[in-house]
């Protein structure tokens, strides 16, 4: 009984995150704040090419994991494509912002899939 009571909040969060991931993306949105993410906007630090490349690598790893479990959100690849194109223009802060958003979406997709799997088992 306790497990079922705990499942309700988890499902509500998963559903909410899932719906947010399916909505249209505006490149004006800022990346979710996470301790593991590289900060881009709102800091006085200059974002380097190395930081941008690290952010892209982290996002690609999370996206690969989401694809592996078959639960990638619809616009995550578009975000990565935009991040790579932005890297070519040397707009490193924007790259980090886009890559962090893509990474967060992939991580949320993974959490959503795990939550659904637990719910169905």
RARA-V140712 format. One record per residue. RES is the residue in one letter. SS is DSSP state (a for helix, b for strand, c for the rest). PSI is psi as a letter, one per 30 degrees, with the letter a starting at -180 (* if undefined). BURIAL is + if it has 16 or more other C-alpha atoms within 10 Angstrom, else -. Layout:
res	ss	psi	burial
RES	SS	PSI	BURIAL
RES	SS	PSI	BURIAL
//
This chain:
res	ss	psi	burial
X	c	e	-
X	a	e	-
X	a	e	-
X	a	e	-
X	a	e	-
X	a	f	-
X	a	e	-
X	a	e	-
X	a	e	-
X	a	e	+
X	a	e	-
X	a	e	-
X	a	e	-
X	a	e	+
X	a	e	-
X	a	e	-
X	a	e	+
X	a	e	+
X	a	e	-
X	a	e	-
X	a	f	+
X	a	f	-
X	c	l	-
X	c	l	-
X	c	k	-
X	c	k	-
X	c	f	-
X	c	f	-
X	c	k	-
X	c	l	-
X	c	k	+
X	c	k	-
X	c	j	-
X	c	k	-
X	c	f	-
X	c	f	-
X	c	l	+
X	c	k	+
X	c	k	+
X	c	d	+
X	c	l	-
X	c	g	-
X	c	l	-
X	c	f	-
X	c	k	-
X	c	k	-
X	c	k	+
X	c	l	-
X	a	e	+
X	a	e	-
X	a	e	+
X	a	e	+
X	a	e	+
X	a	e	+
X	a	e	+
X	a	e	+
X	a	e	-
X	a	e	+
X	a	e	+
X	a	e	+
X	a	e	-
X	a	e	+
X	a	e	+
X	a	e	-
X	a	e	+
X	a	e	+
X	a	e	-
X	a	e	-
X	c	g	-
X	c	h	-
X	c	h	+
X	c	k	+
X	c	l	+
X	c	e	-
X	c	g	-
X	a	e	+
X	a	e	-
X	a	e	-
X	a	e	+
X	a	e	+
X	a	e	-
X	a	e	+
X	a	e	+
X	a	e	+
X	a	e	-
X	a	e	+
X	a	e	+
X	a	f	-
X	c	g	-
X	c	h	-
X	c	i	+
X	a	e	+
X	a	e	+
X	a	e	+
X	a	e	+
X	a	e	+
X	a	e	+
X	a	e	+
X	a	e	+
X	a	e	+
X	a	e	+
X	a	e	+
X	a	e	+
X	a	e	+
X	a	e	+
X	a	e	+
X	a	e	+
X	a	e	+
X	a	e	+
X	a	e	+
X	a	e	+
X	a	e	+
X	a	e	+
X	a	e	-
X	a	e	+
X	a	e	+
X	a	e	-
X	a	e	-
X	a	e	-
X	a	f	-
X	c	*	-
//
